Amino acid sequence: MSQEAALQILDYLLSDSGRFLREPLLNEIVETIDALGITAASVLSLVTNRIIRAPPEKPDKTRV
């Protein structure tokens, strides 16, 4: 993807016309970052031989 195309997509997403895409896209990004954080904490728990507790929730494998 060219830089010009990427800038056009970004401009559209930030415009009023792109509002219907912006909210779901932001939700997906936040949920993916959350799943990656849970995965990282789980790995840290394994590496430290459970000295650091694993998070109570399990990461969403489809997102990771």
mmCIF file as Biopython writes it, N, C-alpha, C and O atoms, coordinates in Angstrom:
data_model
#
loop_
_atom_site.group_PDB
_atom_site.id
_atom_site.type_symbol
_atom_site.label_atom_id
_atom_site.label_alt_id
_atom_site.label_comp_id
_atom_site.label_asym_id
_atom_site.label_entity_id
_atom_site.label_seq_id
_atom_site.pdbx_PDB_ins_code
_atom_site.Cartn_x
_atom_site.Cartn_y
_atom_site.Cartn_z
_atom_site.occupancy
_atom_site.B_iso_or_equiv
_atom_site.auth_seq_id
_atom_site.auth_asym_id
_atom_site.pdbx_PDB_model_num
ATOM 1   N N  . MET A ? 1  ? 0.849   -1.164  0.000  1.0 0.0 1  A 1 
ATOM 2   C CA . MET A ? 1  ? 0.000   0.000   0.000  1.0 0.0 1  A 1 
ATOM 3   C C  . MET A ? 1  ? 0.898   1.231   0.000  1.0 0.0 1  A 1 
ATOM 4   O O  . MET A ? 1  ? 1.867   1.318   0.753  1.0 0.0 1  A 1 
ATOM 5   N N  . SER A ? 2  ? 0.556   2.157   -0.844 1.0 0.0 2  A 1 
ATOM 6   C CA . SER A ? 2  ? 1.352   3.374   -0.928 1.0 0.0 2  A 1 
ATOM 7   C C  . SER A ? 2  ? 1.034   4.298   0.247  1.0 0.0 2  A 1 
ATOM 8   O O  . SER A ? 2  ? -0.007  4.179   0.895  1.0 0.0 2  A 1 
ATOM 9   N N  . GLN A ? 3  ? 1.932   5.193   0.492  1.0 0.0 3  A 1 
ATOM 10  C CA . GLN A ? 3  ? 1.739   6.143   1.588  1.0 0.0 3  A 1 
ATOM 11  C C  . GLN A ? 3  ? 0.525   7.032   1.306  1.0 0.0 3  A 1 
ATOM 12  O O  . GLN A ? 3  ? -0.214  7.394   2.222  1.0 0.0 3  A 1 
ATOM 13  N N  . GLU A ? 4  ? 0.329   7.377   0.046  1.0 0.0 4  A 1 
ATOM 14  C CA . GLU A ? 4  ? -0.810  8.218   -0.309 1.0 0.0 4  A 1 
ATOM 15  C C  . GLU A ? 4  ? -2.131  7.499   -0.028 1.0 0.0 4  A 1 
ATOM 16  O O  . GLU A ? 4  ? -3.069  8.109   0.485  1.0 0.0 4  A 1 
ATOM 17  N N  . ALA A ? 5  ? -2.210  6.215   -0.359 1.0 0.0 5  A 1 
ATOM 18  C CA . ALA A ? 5  ? -3.428  5.443   -0.096 1.0 0.0 5  A 1 
ATOM 19  C C  . ALA A ? 5  ? -3.669  5.328   1.403  1.0 0.0 5  A 1 
ATOM 20  O O  . ALA A ? 5  ? -4.804  5.457   1.862  1.0 0.0 5  A 1 
ATOM 21  N N  . ALA A ? 6  ? -2.615  5.087   2.161  1.0 0.0 6  A 1 
ATOM 22  C CA . ALA A ? 6  ? -2.756  4.980   3.611  1.0 0.0 6  A 1 
ATOM 23  C C  . ALA A ? 6  ? -3.256  6.294   4.203  1.0 0.0 6  A 1 
ATOM 24  O O  . ALA A ? 6  ? -4.094  6.285   5.105  1.0 0.0 6  A 1 
ATOM 25  N N  . LEU A ? 7  ? -2.758  7.407   3.712  1.0 0.0 7  A 1 
ATOM 26  C CA . LEU A ? 7  ? -3.206  8.713   4.210  1.0 0.0 7  A 1 
ATOM 27  C C  . LEU A ? 7  ? -4.659  8.983   3.846  1.0 0.0 7  A 1 
ATOM 28  O O  . LEU A ? 7  ? -5.389  9.588   4.630  1.0 0.0 7  A 1 
ATOM 29  N N  . GLN A ? 8  ? -5.091  8.540   2.660  1.0 0.0 8  A 1 
ATOM 30  C CA . GLN A ? 8  ? -6.486  8.711   2.264  1.0 0.0 8  A 1 
ATOM 31  C C  . GLN A ? 8  ? -7.409  7.881   3.157  1.0 0.0 8  A 1 
ATOM 32  O O  . GLN A ? 8  ? -8.482  8.343   3.546  1.0 0.0 8  A 1 
ATOM 33  N N  . ILE A ? 9  ? -6.994  6.666   3.477  1.0 0.0 9  A 1 
ATOM 34  C CA . ILE A ? 9  ? -7.788  5.821   4.380  1.0 0.0 9  A 1 
ATOM 35  C C  . ILE A ? 9  ? -7.873  6.459   5.756  1.0 0.0 9  A 1 
ATOM 36  O O  . ILE A ? 9  ? -8.945  6.502   6.359  1.0 0.0 9  A 1 
ATOM 37  N N  . LEU A ? 10 ? -6.757  6.950   6.248  1.0 0.0 10 A 1 
ATOM 38  C CA . LEU A ? 10 ? -6.729  7.600   7.554  1.0 0.0 10 A 1 
ATOM 39  C C  . LEU A ? 10 ? -7.613  8.851   7.563  1.0 0.0 10 A 1 
ATOM 40  O O  . LEU A ? 10 ? -8.357  9.084   8.516  1.0 0.0 10 A 1 
ATOM 41  N N  . ASP A ? 11 ? -7.528  9.647   6.506  1.0 0.0 11 A 1 
ATOM 42  C CA . ASP A ? 11 ? -8.381  10.840  6.413  1.0 0.0 11 A 1 
ATOM 43  C C  . ASP A ? 11 ? -9.860  10.463  6.430  1.0 0.0 11 A 1 
ATOM 44  O O  . ASP A ? 11 ? -10.668 11.129  7.076  1.0 0.0 11 A 1 
ATOM 45  N N  . TYR A ? 12 ? -10.207 9.397   5.719  1.0 0.0 12 A 1 
ATOM 46  C CA . TYR A ? 12 ? -11.600 8.952   5.689  1.0 0.0 12 A 1 
ATOM 47  C C  . TYR A ? 12 ? -12.054 8.486   7.067  1.0 0.0 12 A 1 
ATOM 48  O O  . TYR A ? 12 ? -13.144 8.839   7.517  1.0 0.0 12 A 1 
ATOM 49  N N  . LEU A ? 13 ? -11.217 7.691   7.738  1.0 0.0 13 A 1 
ATOM 50  C CA . LEU A ? 13 ? -11.591 7.187   9.061  1.0 0.0 13 A 1 
ATOM 51  C C  . LEU A ? 13 ? -11.776 8.311   10.072 1.0 0.0 13 A 1 
ATOM 52  O O  . LEU A ? 13 ? -12.611 8.211   10.971 1.0 0.0 13 A 1 
ATOM 53  N N  . LEU A ? 14 ? -11.006 9.370   9.927  1.0 0.0 14 A 1 
ATOM 54  C CA . LEU A ? 14 ? -11.092 10.485  10.869 1.0 0.0 14 A 1 
ATOM 55  C C  . LEU A ? 14 ? -12.173 11.495  10.497 1.0 0.0 14 A 1 
ATOM 56  O O  . LEU A ? 14 ? -12.471 12.402  11.274 1.0 0.0 14 A 1 
ATOM 57  N N  . SER A ? 15 ? -12.759 11.341  9.314  1.0 0.0 15 A 1 
ATOM 58  C CA . SER A ? 15 ? -13.818 12.264  8.893  1.0 0.0 15 A 1 
ATOM 59  C C  . SER A ? 15 ? -15.161 11.831  9.488  1.0 0.0 15 A 1 
ATOM 60  O O  . SER A ? 15 ? -15.272 10.754  10.073 1.0 0.0 15 A 1 
ATOM 61  N N  . ASP A ? 16 ? -16.166 12.674  9.334  1.0 0.0 16 A 1 
ATOM 62  C CA . ASP A ? 16 ? -17.513 12.329  9.796  1.0 0.0 16 A 1 
ATOM 63  C C  . ASP A ? 16 ? -18.063 11.115  9.049  1.0 0.0 16 A 1 
ATOM 64  O O  . ASP A ? 16 ? -18.807 10.323  9.628  1.0 0.0 16 A 1 
ATOM 65  N N  . SER A ? 17 ? -17.713 10.961  7.789  1.0 0.0 17 A 1 
ATOM 66  C CA . SER A ? 17 ? -18.191 9.825   6.993  1.0 0.0 17 A 1 
ATOM 67  C C  . SER A ? 17 ? -17.654 8.497   7.508  1.0 0.0 17 A 1 
ATOM 68  O O  . SER A ? 17 ? -18.305 7.462   7.362  1.0 0.0 17 A 1 
ATOM 69  N N  . GLY A ? 18 ? -16.482 8.522   8.103  1.0 0.0 18 A 1 
ATOM 70  C CA . GLY A ? 18 ? -15.854 7.290   8.578  1.0 0.0 18 A 1 
ATOM 71  C C  . GLY A ? 18 ? -16.209 6.913   10.000 1.0 0.0 18 A 1 
ATOM 72  O O  . GLY A ? 18 ? -15.681 5.939   10.537 1.0 0.0 18 A 1 
ATOM 73  N N  . ARG A ? 19 ? -17.089 7.665   10.608 1.0 0.0 19 A 1 
ATOM 74  C CA . ARG A ? 19 ? -17.453 7.419   12.009 1.0 0.0 19 A 1 
ATOM 75  C C  . ARG A ? 19 ? -18.003 6.007   12.225 1.0 0.0 19 A 1 
ATOM 76  O O  . ARG A ? 19 ? -17.716 5.382   13.246 1.0 0.0 19 A 1 
ATOM 77  N N  . PHE A ? 20 ? -18.800 5.497   11.261 1.0 0.0 20 A 1 
ATOM 78  C CA . PHE A ? 20 ? -19.408 4.172   11.426 1.0 0.0 20 A 1 
ATOM 79  C C  . PHE A ? 20 ? -18.355 3.063   11.439 1.0 0.0 20 A 1 
ATOM 80  O O  . PHE A ? 20 ? -18.607 1.985   11.977 1.0 0.0 20 A 1 
ATOM 81  N N  . LEU A ? 21 ? -17.194 3.307   10.862 1.0 0.0 21 A 1 
ATOM 82  C CA . LEU A ? 21 ? -16.102 2.324   10.898 1.0 0.0 21 A 1 
ATOM 83  C C  . LEU A ? 21 ? -15.160 2.542   12.075 1.0 0.0 21 A 1 
ATOM 84  O O  . LEU A ? 21 ? -14.560 1.600   12.593 1.0 0.0 21 A 1 
ATOM 85  N N  . ARG A ? 22 ? -15.042 3.779   12.480 1.0 0.0 22 A 1 
ATOM 86  C CA . ARG A ? 22 ? -14.055 4.136   13.503 1.0 0.0 22 A 1 
ATOM 87  C C  . ARG A ? 22 ? -14.313 3.445   14.842 1.0 0.0 22 A 1 
ATOM 88  O O  . ARG A ? 22 ? -13.389 2.881   15.428 1.0 0.0 22 A 1 
ATOM 89  N N  . GLU A ? 23 ? -15.532 3.480   15.326 1.0 0.0 23 A 1 
ATOM 90  C CA . GLU A ? 23 ? -15.831 2.892   16.639 1.0 0.0 23 A 1 
ATOM 91  C C  . GLU A ? 23 ? -15.591 1.388   16.675 1.0 0.0 23 A 1 
ATOM 92  O O  . GLU A ? 23 ? -14.904 0.917   17.582 1.0 0.0 23 A 1 
ATOM 93  N N  . PRO A ? 24 ? -16.127 0.604   15.724 1.0 0.0 24 A 1 
ATOM 94  C CA . PRO A ? 24 ? -15.847 -0.836  15.759 1.0 0.0 24 A 1 
ATOM 95  C C  . PRO A ? 24 ? -14.363 -1.155  15.596 1.0 0.0 24 A 1 
ATOM 96  O O  . PRO A ? 24 ? -13.852 -2.093  16.207 1.0 0.0 24 A 1 
ATOM 97  N N  . LEU A ? 25 ? -13.678 -0.369  14.769 1.0 0.0 25 A 1 
ATOM 98  C CA . LEU A ? 25 ? -12.244 -0.592  14.570 1.0 0.0 25 A 1 
ATOM 99  C C  . LEU A ? 25 ? -11.472 -0.328  15.864 1.0 0.0 25 A 1 
ATOM 100 O O  . LEU A ? 25 ? -10.578 -1.095  16.221 1.0 0.0 25 A 1 
ATOM 101 N N  . LEU A ? 26 ? -11.809 0.736   16.554 1.0 0.0 26 A 1 
ATOM 102 C CA . LEU A ? 26 ? -11.157 1.034   17.831 1.0 0.0 26 A 1 
ATOM 103 C C  . LEU A ? 26 ? -11.443 -0.052  18.863 1.0 0.0 26 A 1 
ATOM 104 O O  . LEU A ? 26 ? -10.554 -0.431  19.626 1.0 0.0 26 A 1 
ATOM 105 N N  . ASN A ? 27 ? -12.669 -0.551  18.891 1.0 0.0 27 A 1 
ATOM 106 C CA . ASN A ? 27 ? -13.006 -1.632  19.824 1.0 0.0 27 A 1 
ATOM 107 C C  . ASN A ? 27 ? -12.179 -2.885  19.529 1.0 0.0 27 A 1 
ATOM 108 O O  . ASN A ? 27 ? -11.685 -3.535  20.449 1.0 0.0 27 A 1 
ATOM 109 N N  . GLU A ? 28 ? -12.031 -3.219  18.258 1.0 0.0 28 A 1 
ATOM 110 C CA . GLU A ? 28 ? -11.223 -4.385  17.882 1.0 0.0 28 A 1 
ATOM 111 C C  . GLU A ? 28 ? -9.771  -4.202  18.304 1.0 0.0 28 A 1 
ATOM 112 O O  . GLU A ? 28 ? -9.148  -5.133  18.814 1.0 0.0 28 A 1 
ATOM 113 N N  . ILE A ? 29 ? -9.235  -3.014  18.096 1.0 0.0 29 A 1 
ATOM 114 C CA . ILE A ? 29 ? -7.843  -2.738  18.462 1.0 0.0 29 A 1 
ATOM 115 C C  . ILE A ? 29 ? -7.660  -2.865  19.968 1.0 0.0 29 A 1 
ATOM 116 O O  . ILE A ? 29 ? -6.697  -3.481  20.425 1.0 0.0 29 A 1 
ATOM 117 N N  . VAL A ? 30 ? -8.568  -2.292  20.738 1.0 0.0 30 A 1 
ATOM 118 C CA . VAL A ? 30 ? -8.474  -2.350  22.202 1.0 0.0 30 A 1 
ATOM 119 C C  . VAL A ? 30 ? -8.573  -3.788  22.696 1.0 0.0 30 A 1 
ATOM 120 O O  . VAL A ? 30 ? -7.805  -4.199  23.565 1.0 0.0 30 A 1 
ATOM 121 N N  . GLU A ? 31 ? -9.508  -4.552  22.150 1.0 0.0 31 A 1 
ATOM 122 C CA . GLU A ? 31 ? -9.668  -5.941  22.580 1.0 0.0 31 A 1 
ATOM 123 C C  . GLU A ? 31 ? -8.443  -6.788  22.204 1.0 0.0 31 A 1 
ATOM 124 O O  . GLU A ? 31 ? -8.053  -7.681  22.956 1.0 0.0 31 A 1 
ATOM 125 N N  . THR A ? 32 ? -7.849  -6.512  21.057 1.0 0.0 32 A 1 
ATOM 126 C CA . THR A ? 32 ? -6.650  -7.240  20.646 1.0 0.0 32 A 1 
ATOM 127 C C  . THR A ? 32 ? -5.468  -6.902  21.549 1.0 0.0 32 A 1 
ATOM 128 O O  . THR A ? 32 ? -4.716  -7.794  21.943 1.0 0.0 32 A 1 
ATOM 129 N N  . ILE A ? 33 ? -5.301  -5.644  21.875 1.0 0.0 33 A 1 
ATOM 130 C CA . ILE A ? 33 ? -4.218  -5.237  22.779 1.0 0.0 33 A 1 
ATOM 131 C C  . ILE A ? 33 ? -4.427  -5.863  24.152 1.0 0.0 33 A 1 
ATOM 132 O O  . ILE A ? 33 ? -3.469  -6.297  24.791 1.0 0.0 33 A 1 
ATOM 133 N N  . ASP A ? 34 ? -5.668  -5.910  24.606 1.0 0.0 34 A 1 
ATOM 134 C CA . ASP A ? 34 ? -5.979  -6.540  25.893 1.0 0.0 34 A 1 
ATOM 135 C C  . ASP A ? 34 ? -5.610  -8.028  25.867 1.0 0.0 34 A 1 
ATOM 136 O O  . ASP A ? 34 ? -5.013  -8.534  26.818 1.0 0.0 34 A 1 
ATOM 137 N N  . ALA A ? 35 ? -5.961  -8.724  24.790 1.0 0.0 35 A 1 
ATOM 138 C CA . ALA A ? 35 ? -5.630  -10.147 24.672 1.0 0.0 35 A 1 
ATOM 139 C C  . ALA A ? 35 ? -4.119  -10.363 24.634 1.0 0.0 35 A 1 
ATOM 140 O O  . ALA A ? 35 ? -3.614  -11.325 25.213 1.0 0.0 35 A 1 
ATOM 141 N N  . LEU A ? 36 ? -3.396  -9.472  23.956 1.0 0.0 36 A 1 
ATOM 142 C CA . LEU A ? 36 ? -1.942  -9.586  23.919 1.0 0.0 36 A 1 
ATOM 143 C C  . LEU A ? 36 ? -1.325  -9.346  25.296 1.0 0.0 36 A 1 
ATOM 144 O O  . LEU A ? 36 ? -0.346  -9.996  25.664 1.0 0.0 36 A 1 
ATOM 145 N N  . GLY A ? 37 ? -1.897  -8.415  26.052 1.0 0.0 37 A 1 
ATOM 146 C CA . GLY A ? 37 ? -1.410  -8.165  27.407 1.0 0.0 37 A 1 
ATOM 147 C C  . GLY A ? 37 ? -1.626  -9.360  28.317 1.0 0.0 37 A 1 
ATOM 148 O O  . GLY A ? 37 ? -0.755  -9.707  29.115 1.0 0.0 37 A 1 
ATOM 149 N N  . ILE A ? 38 ? -2.784  -9.988  28.198 1.0 0.0 38 A 1 
ATOM 150 C CA . ILE A ? 38 ? -3.069  -11.185 29.001 1.0 0.0 38 A 1 
ATOM 151 C C  . ILE A ? 38 ? -2.122  -12.315 28.608 1.0 0.0 38 A 1 
ATOM 152 O O  . ILE A ? 38 ? -1.646  -13.056 29.468 1.0 0.0 38 A 1 
ATOM 153 N N  . THR A ? 39 ? -1.850  -12.446 27.319 1.0 0.0 39 A 1 
ATOM 154 C CA . THR A ? 39 ? -0.913  -13.468 26.847 1.0 0.0 39 A 1 
ATOM 155 C C  . THR A ? 39 ? 0.484   -13.212 27.390 1.0 0.0 39 A 1 
ATOM 156 O O  . THR A ? 39 ? 1.158   -14.138 27.840 1.0 0.0 39 A 1 
ATOM 157 N N  . ALA A ? 40 ? 0.922   -11.959 27.350 1.0 0.0 40 A 1 
ATOM 158 C CA . ALA A ? 40 ? 2.245   -11.619 27.868 1.0 0.0 40 A 1 
ATOM 159 C C  . ALA A ? 40 ? 2.344   -11.910 29.361 1.0 0.0 40 A 1 
ATOM 160 O O  . ALA A ? 40 ? 3.361   -12.422 29.828 1.0 0.0 40 A 1 
ATOM 161 N N  . ALA A ? 41 ? 1.303   -11.590 30.104 1.0 0.0 41 A 1 
ATOM 162 C CA . ALA A ? 41 ? 1.305   -11.867 31.545 1.0 0.0 41 A 1 
ATOM 163 C C  . ALA A ? 41 ? 1.326   -13.369 31.810 1.0 0.0 41 A 1 
ATOM 164 O O  . ALA A ? 41 ? 1.971   -13.825 32.754 1.0 0.0 41 A 1 
ATOM 165 N N  . SER A ? 42 ? 0.627   -14.135 30.986 1.0 0.0 42 A 1 
ATOM 166 C CA . SER A ? 42 ? 0.631   -15.598 31.140 1.0 0.0 42 A 1 
ATOM 167 C C  . SER A ? 42 ? 2.016   -16.169 30.866 1.0 0.0 42 A 1 
ATOM 168 O O  . SER A ? 42 ? 2.486   -17.044 31.594 1.0 0.0 42 A 1 
ATOM 169 N N  . VAL A ? 43 ? 2.664   -15.681 29.827 1.0 0.0 43 A 1 
ATOM 170 C CA . VAL A ? 43 ? 4.013   -16.141 29.501 1.0 0.0 43 A 1 
ATOM 171 C C  . VAL A ? 43 ? 4.986   -15.758 30.614 1.0 0.0 43 A 1 
ATOM 172 O O  . VAL A ? 43 ? 5.849   -16.553 30.986 1.0 0.0 43 A 1 
ATOM 173 N N  . LEU A ? 44 ? 4.853   -14.562 31.138 1.0 0.0 44 A 1 
ATOM 174 C CA . LEU A ? 44 ? 5.706   -14.120 32.238 1.0 0.0 44 A 1 
ATOM 175 C C  . LEU A ? 44 ? 5.528   -15.019 33.457 1.0 0.0 44 A 1 
ATOM 176 O O  . LEU A ? 44 ? 6.494   -15.326 34.156 1.0 0.0 44 A 1 
ATOM 177 N N  . SER A ? 45 ? 4.311   -15.431 33.705 1.0 0.0 45 A 1 
ATOM 178 C CA . SER A ? 45 ? 4.050   -16.343 34.813 1.0 0.0 45 A 1 
ATOM 179 C C  . SER A ? 45 ? 4.737   -17.686 34.586 1.0 0.0 45 A 1 
ATOM 180 O O  . SER A ? 45 ? 5.318   -18.250 35.513 1.0 0.0 45 A 1 
ATOM 181 N N  . LEU A ? 46 ? 4.676   -18.192 33.380 1.0 0.0 46 A 1 
ATOM 182 C CA . LEU A ? 46 ? 5.330   -19.472 33.067 1.0 0.0 46 A 1 
ATOM 183 C C  . LEU A ? 46 ? 6.847   -19.369 33.170 1.0 0.0 46 A 1 
ATOM 184 O O  . LEU A ? 46 ? 7.501   -20.265 33.705 1.0 0.0 46 A 1 
ATOM 185 N N  . VAL A ? 47 ? 7.401   -18.279 32.659 1.0 0.0 47 A 1 
ATOM 186 C CA . VAL A ? 47 ? 8.855   -18.092 32.667 1.0 0.0 47 A 1 
ATOM 187 C C  . VAL A ? 47 ? 9.393   -17.997 34.091 1.0 0.0 47 A 1 
ATOM 188 O O  . VAL A ? 47 ? 10.497  -18.463 34.375 1.0 0.0 47 A 1 
ATOM 189 N N  . THR A ? 48 ? 8.622   -17.400 34.974 1.0 0.0 48 A 1 
ATOM 190 C CA . THR A ? 48 ? 9.076   -17.239 36.365 1.0 0.0 48 A 1 
ATOM 191 C C  . THR A ? 48 ? 8.656   -18.417 37.239 1.0 0.0 48 A 1 
ATOM 192 O O  . THR A ? 48 ? 8.728   -18.352 38.466 1.0 0.0 48 A 1 
ATOM 193 N N  . ASN A ? 49 ? 8.216   -19.495 36.587 1.0 0.0 49 A 1 
ATOM 194 C CA . ASN A ? 49 ? 7.804   -20.698 37.310 1.0 0.0 49 A 1 
ATOM 195 C C  . ASN A ? 49 ? 6.685   -20.381 38.313 1.0 0.0 49 A 1 
ATOM 196 O O  . ASN A ? 49 ? 6.664   -20.881 39.438 1.0 0.0 49 A 1 
ATOM 197 N N  . ARG A ? 50 ? 5.763   -19.534 37.857 1.0 0.0 50 A 1 
ATOM 198 C CA . ARG A ? 50 ? 4.570   -19.137 38.604 1.0 0.0 50 A 1 
ATOM 199 C C  . ARG A ? 50 ? 4.860   -18.291 39.857 1.0 0.0 50 A 1 
ATOM 200 O O  . ARG A ? 50 ? 3.999   -18.152 40.726 1.0 0.0 50 A 1 
ATOM 201 N N  . ILE A ? 51 ? 6.075   -17.730 39.944 1.0 0.0 51 A 1 
ATOM 202 C CA . ILE A ? 51 ? 6.338   -16.771 41.029 1.0 0.0 51 A 1 
ATOM 203 C C  . ILE A ? 51 ? 5.429   -15.557 40.836 1.0 0.0 51 A 1 
ATOM 204 O O  . ILE A ? 51 ? 4.859   -15.025 41.789 1.0 0.0 51 A 1 
ATOM 205 N N  . ILE A ? 52 ? 5.312   -15.141 39.589 1.0 0.0 52 A 1 
ATOM 206 C CA . ILE A ? 52 ? 4.346   -14.098 39.239 1.0 0.0 52 A 1 
ATOM 207 C C  . ILE A ? 52 ? 3.071   -14.818 38.843 1.0 0.0 52 A 1 
ATOM 208 O O  . ILE A ? 52 ? 3.091   -15.682 37.966 1.0 0.0 52 A 1 
ATOM 209 N N  . ARG A ? 53 ? 1.991   -14.478 39.465 1.0 0.0 53 A 1 
ATOM 210 C CA . ARG A ? 53 ? 0.729   -15.170 39.214 1.0 0.0 53 A 1 
ATOM 211 C C  . ARG A ? 53 ? 0.232   -14.916 37.792 1.0 0.0 53 A 1 
ATOM 212 O O  . ARG A ? 53 ? 0.411   -13.839 37.224 1.0 0.0 53 A 1 
ATOM 213 N N  . ALA A ? 54 ? -0.388  -15.937 37.252 1.0 0.0 54 A 1 
ATOM 214 C CA . ALA A ? 54 ? -1.022  -15.805 35.940 1.0 0.0 54 A 1 
ATOM 215 C C  . ALA A ? 54 ? -2.301  -14.993 36.087 1.0 0.0 54 A 1 
ATOM 216 O O  . ALA A ? 54 ? -2.940  -15.021 37.138 1.0 0.0 54 A 1 
ATOM 217 N N  . PRO A ? 55 ? -2.673  -14.277 35.044 1.0 0.0 55 A 1 
ATOM 218 C CA . PRO A ? 55 ? -3.929  -13.521 35.131 1.0 0.0 55 A 1 
ATOM 219 C C  . PRO A ? 55 ? -5.117  -14.485 35.251 1.0 0.0 55 A 1 
ATOM 220 O O  . PRO A ? 55 ? -5.061  -15.598 34.726 1.0 0.0 55 A 1 
ATOM 221 N N  . PRO A ? 56 ? -6.175  -14.073 35.928 1.0 0.0 56 A 1 
ATOM 222 C CA . PRO A ? 56 ? -7.321  -14.976 36.125 1.0 0.0 56 A 1 
ATOM 223 C C  . PRO A ? 56 ? -8.055  -15.289 34.821 1.0 0.0 56 A 1 
ATOM 224 O O  . PRO A ? 56 ? -8.656  -16.355 34.695 1.0 0.0 56 A 1 
ATOM 225 N N  . GLU A ? 57 ? -8.014  -14.377 33.853 1.0 0.0 57 A 1 
ATOM 226 C CA . GLU A ? 57 ? -8.712  -14.634 32.599 1.0 0.0 57 A 1 
ATOM 227 C C  . GLU A ? 57 ? -7.760  -15.224 31.560 1.0 0.0 57 A 1 
ATOM 228 O O  . GLU A ? 57 ? -6.545  -15.049 31.641 1.0 0.0 57 A 1 
ATOM 229 N N  . LYS A ? 58 ? -8.327  -15.913 30.599 1.0 0.0 58 A 1 
ATOM 230 C CA . LYS A ? 58 ? -7.550  -16.520 29.525 1.0 0.0 58 A 1 
ATOM 231 C C  . LYS A ? 58 ? -7.601  -15.612 28.301 1.0 0.0 58 A 1 
ATOM 232 O O  . LYS A ? 58 ? -8.634  -14.998 28.031 1.0 0.0 58 A 1 
ATOM 233 N N  . PRO A ? 59 ? -6.501  -15.520 27.559 1.0 0.0 59 A 1 
ATOM 234 C CA . PRO A ? 59 ? -6.511  -14.671 26.360 1.0 0.0 59 A 1 
ATOM 235 C C  . PRO A ? 59 ? -7.385  -15.274 25.261 1.0 0.0 59 A 1 
ATOM 236 O O  . PRO A ? 59 ? -7.550  -16.491 25.179 1.0 0.0 59 A 1 
ATOM 237 N N  . ASP A ? 60 ? -7.928  -14.427 24.440 1.0 0.0 60 A 1 
ATOM 238 C CA . ASP A ? 60 ? -8.723  -14.858 23.300 1.0 0.0 60 A 1 
ATOM 239 C C  . ASP A ? 60 ? -7.757  -15.325 22.203 1.0 0.0 60 A 1 
ATOM 240 O O  . ASP A ? 60 ? -7.073  -14.508 21.587 1.0 0.0 60 A 1 
ATOM 241 N N  . LYS A ? 61 ? -7.704  -16.631 21.966 1.0 0.0 61 A 1 
ATOM 242 C CA . LYS A ? 61 ? -6.729  -17.195 21.039 1.0 0.0 61 A 1 
ATOM 243 C C  . LYS A ? 61 ? -6.957  -16.725 19.598 1.0 0.0 61 A 1 
ATOM 244 O O  . LYS A ? 61 ? -6.005  -16.638 18.823 1.0 0.0 61 A 1 
ATOM 245 N N  . THR A ? 62 ? -8.181  -16.427 19.237 1.0 0.0 62 A 1 
ATOM 246 C CA . THR A ? 62 ? -8.429  -15.970 17.870 1.0 0.0 62 A 1 
ATOM 247 C C  . THR A ? 62 ? -7.879  -14.572 17.636 1.0 0.0 62 A 1 
ATOM 248 O O  . THR A ? 62 ? -7.512  -14.234 16.511 1.0 0.0 62 A 1 
ATOM 249 N N  . ARG A ? 63 ? -7.816  -13.767 18.667 1.0 0.0 63 A 1 
ATOM 250 C CA . ARG A ? 63 ? -7.256  -12.417 18.539 1.0 0.0 63 A 1 
ATOM 251 C C  . ARG A ? 63 ? -5.737  -12.421 18.556 1.0 0.0 63 A 1 
ATOM 252 O O  . ARG A ? 63 ? -5.091  -11.624 17.876 1.0 0.0 63 A 1 
ATOM 253 N N  . VAL A ? 64 ? -5.182  -13.327 19.340 1.0 0.0 64 A 1 
ATOM 254 C CA . VAL A ? 64 ? -3.725  -13.373 19.471 1.0 0.0 64 A 1 
ATOM 255 C C  . VAL A ? 64 ? -3.165  -14.076 18.274 1.0 0.0 64 A 1 
ATOM 256 O O  . VAL A ? 64 ? -1.949  -14.235 18.165 1.0 0.0 64 A 1 
#
